[in-house]
Amino acid sequence: MNNNLELVYAFSKKLSKSHVKFEKTLDLFQKSTIYNKRFHKLKIFSDKETLPFIEKFNIPIEVIEFEDFLFLDDIKIKVLPELTYNQVLIDYDVFLFSKLILPTQCDVVLDRPDNINVWYIQELAESARQYKFFELLDFNPKDDISGNIGLMKFFDKELEKNYIYFYNQLKNIAKLEKEMLPPFPSYSILLGEIGLKNVIDKMGSILKFTSTMDVNNYEHLAGPKKSDPDRWLKSLNKDII
């Protein structure tokens, strides 16, 4: 599969909180596609509202209508069942410097390991304890390792189905408390990442990461790197091409 791996983006203007942020996100997205299409075929799942902004990328686009988003990863949950065997879901801020190789003999592949005990996750968890959806999440797992879902590929379709079901269960309960929740996209990581960890732990699934493989060479931008990608890539001698 690695020989004909196709990278799939789920992207919508609805995820941006302002026009200025959308313009910056769009620019970053286009730059990442310039990098990544050197190594793989690309595809975008998007909606009619976003289509005029991304047609210039010259990448195949499949139009899919999304509901209003309550959390950031709602869009991924919608797109996951649409993926074929040779497709992997990737974030718009991942820059490849060589062909992406997926690990084998596992149930799900994610970007990089995260620690459930890091301050920002624990801070979110403490804040979310007052809401009903939080009661379904397990913050006493068998280990501390969760996974960043900037890259995501399910080989076990039963695991994928259970993850989608659990995510939607959490989301539907959160909908009932929508007026009391902090502004979008608060708590997204609790549903997208911690929710997946809970399902993986429950099923005893095998999780592996692309970032821990020596054959992979890529950068998943975050924080100040994302706000100034040109400067960051130049510091790596990876100028925008």
Number of C-alpha atoms within 10 A of each C-alpha: 11 14 11 11 19 23 23 24 23 24 21 23 20 17 20 17 12 10 10 10 14 16 14 14 19 19 13 21 20 16 20 19 24 15 19 21 16 13 18 19 16 21 20 23 21 22 19 14 12 14 18 9 13 17 11 9 14 10 14 13 19 14 14 14 14 15 10 10 14 21 20 19 20 22 23 20 19 16 20 20 13 10 15 9 12 13 22 21 23 24 21 22 21 23 24 21 15 15 18 22 17 22 16 12 10 15 19 22 24 24 22 18 18 15 13 22 13 10 10 11 17 14 11 15 19 11 13 18 12 11 14 14 20 20 12 13 21 14 17 9 15 10 10 14 15 23 23 19 23 16 22 21 22 22 14 13 13 12 20 21 15 15 21 22 14 20 22 15 15 21 19 14 15 19 14 13 13 14 9 10 17 11 12 15 16 14 20 18 20 23 25 24 18 24 22 24 26 22 21 20 16 12 12 11 15 13 19 21 20 21 20 13 13 8 12 16 16 15 14 18 20 11 7 10 15 17 15 13 21 15 16 16 16 11 10 8 9 14 13 13 6
